[in-house]
């Protein structure tokens, strides 16, 4: 079977994602579409608005065949590390191609940037200073959008892997907060948090309407307490905290009783909003630099959900001696301990019923989705 991979967050899964999967299958002729998906925390440094099990099921019903979890450590880092983890897992999964969305829609230009020695994590910041980049892209736009930055990171990680890049033109604006035909994840999360009726642009509208969105505001009291009661040397031991960031976070927390105020005051020329948010996640989940170093590279595919096609492909992988974890106990112990701990933190703001449901799903194993298409 021929497989094509997608790296995604599906936060929440919506019409644009359905279009991406359909276009990927059409253009590649892949038998199996594999999505490597962030878990309960996402790359922008926030909890996923809805848990990973609900999103994985929606992805299968929306056209994917197999959903593999991107480990927490990669899901909550900068674009380059997010891409590194995702491409590594798709390579382990035997994908012949990787499909990704793009705002500019020009693979040649993106490849030109990927071939330069520029750090993709800093592209948007550096372009504001007037730093030079490949002419082909600078003629196209004044700044890079999020999907294009990720595309550059994917292309860099794909070098020498033999996998073919497949570009799908993004529909709608990633940063558009308004609902529309191609409502973005941002627009849907905003509408959900404000109690606005959710449109049919997300097949998750029913499950979302029955819950409250999980937001960073709900964890702020806890993380603020940690910041104000821990010694600075303790904070400095946490993953991603460098260059005196712990001092800045403590001083900002002392002055702010709300997350909105904290983030506003914490962001500076030196510290971006993304870096602040991702650092807070490591403090909340108490992930140390030593723990992160000890994990090494992922060598196991943790399966969240699949349909019958995905099941057949998993048999093919196992026959090729690829390590596949369909049960939680099959995940290597250090990775398993971290994922369970982050799950407990994620569910700490939910109702007891919701928390227990997600905790049981975490240790219960893969979700088999036999029905395809929308409910």
PyMOL commands that set and color helices and strands:
alter all, ss='L'
color gray80, all
select helices_A, chain A and resi 15-28+52-61+72-75+79-92+107-114+120-128+135-138+146-158+185-193+205-209+216-229+232-236+245-255+259-266+273-284+289-295+308-319+328-330+333-347+352-364
alter helices_A, ss='H'
color red, helices_A
select strands_A, chain A and resi 3-8+32-38+41-42+46-47+66-70+97-102+164-169+301-306+324-325+367-368
alter strands_A, ss='S'
color yellow, strands_A
deselect
rebuild
show_as cartoon
